[in-house]
Amino acid sequence: MPDLHPFTHGEDARVSESFGYRTVDVDADGWIALLESARSQGYEFFDWLTAVDEPPEALAVVAHLFAPASHAHLLLRTRVAREDPRLPSAVGVFRGADWHERETFEMFGVVFEGHPNLVPLLLPEGFEGFPLRKDFVLAARVAKAWPGAKEPGESDHGSPSRRKTLPPGVPADWGRERGG
């Protein structure tokens, strides 16, 4: 079903179709103007924002908006330099961007300038690196074999089977019948 909701854009915007949605690409300096334009044209629901690592030089930042009146979807994209990824915060246009920008900052390292509280959201304090970038090395995979390589309890180093080990904090008698 074609998306018939009208959308006008600046001459610097590039319009295409991606994943069945109208997609508008702009340079980073046109990001906020594009968001404001979309909102003023009925794309009032901010659905999500994330980044896509495009090594070696860039990170793409992608936002999905929805127009409730016409049920139209719109993907907005821009690119930022991978070495110093900075983009103006969308929180002033869509308050719902707050959490998404914090997550994208934490997982990809994109700094959203002007964000009211750009602090880590998910990872433990002191975590180093950006785990959703393609060059991030998962230490657990380096230190030991991938868990799916063998069945639980079949390791070469004599560790206990996962089936016999309870998660931390679970009492030893949990799940057993009482009195028997």
Secondary structure as UniProt FT lines:
FT   TURN            11..12
FT   STRAND          14..18
FT   TURN            19..20
FT   STRAND          21..25
FT   HELIX           28..30
FT   HELIX           31..40
FT   TURN            41..42
FT   STRAND          45..54
FT   TURN            55..57
FT   STRAND          58..67
FT   TURN            68..71
FT   STRAND          72..81
FT   STRAND          86..88
FT   TURN            91..93
FT   TURN            95..96
FT   HELIX           97..108
FT   STRAND          111..113
FT   TURN            116..117
FT   TURN            125..126
FT   TURN            131..132
FT   TURN            134..135
FT   HELIX           139..143
FT   HELIX           147..149
FT   TURN            152..153
FT   TURN            156..157
FT   TURN            162..164
FT   TURN            168..169
FT   TURN            172..175
FT   TURN            178..179
//
